[in-house]
Amino acid sequence: MAKRREFTRNQREEIVERSKRGGKDIRCEGCGQVLGAKPYEIDHIIAEALRPEADKQKRLTIAEGQLLGKSCCHRGKDGKTNKDVRAIAEAKRRYDRANGLKRPKQKIPSKNDLRTRPERDPNKGLPELPRRKLYEARDA
């Protein structure tokens, strides 16, 4: 399994310059908000965990990265990170199910299912076990 690929310093600088779009203000490439001094992160457009192994052998390019503001697009409830985490978990579940690594869940019987089961015939198969005494009377 290949390691996670990270952007080099030069690639990060090029992505920041690209996000300025001819101006001097850094903008979030997700929503276009001017970030100014606000924190930002450079993230993969497609999460590394969702990429096939063949893609991970190639060098990372600036076209595979984007600059996102931490407060607006990257983190938070509807941020890219949370969406990526959900997509990665779903991909793992699908992989496990497709390759037989996880058994499908069994149906839980309801009360009605238990009543409709045929009773066990004590004359067939193993003999019935003797009853246990739950209460013993004391001799006075």
Residue pairs with C-beta under 8 A, 6 or more apart in sequence:
1 53
2 53
2 56
2 57
4 48
5 48
5 56
5 59
5 60
6 60
7 15
7 42
7 60
7 62
7 65
8 60
11 60
11 61
11 62
11 65
12 42
12 65
14 62
15 42
15 62
15 65
15 66
15 67
16 26
16 42
16 67
18 29
18 62
18 67
19 26
19 27
19 28
19 29
19 67
20 26
20 27
21 27
25 34
25 35
25 36
26 34
26 35
26 36
26 40
26 67
27 33
27 34
27 35
27 67
28 35
28 40
28 67
28 68
28 69
28 72
28 73
29 66
29 67
29 68
30 66
30 68
30 69
30 72
30 73
30 74
30 80
31 69
31 72
31 73
33 69
33 72
35 69
38 69
38 70
38 71
39 69
39 70
39 71
40 67
40 68
40 69
40 70
40 74
41 67
41 68
41 70
41 74
42 65
42 66
42 67
42 68
43 65
43 66
43 67
43 68
43 74
43 80
43 81
44 64
44 65
44 66
45 64
45 65
45 66
46 64
47 84
47 87
47 88
48 56
49 84
49 88
49 91
50 84
50 87
50 88
50 91
68 74
68 80
73 79
73 80
74 80
74 81
75 81
76 82
93 102
95 101
96 102
97 104
122 128
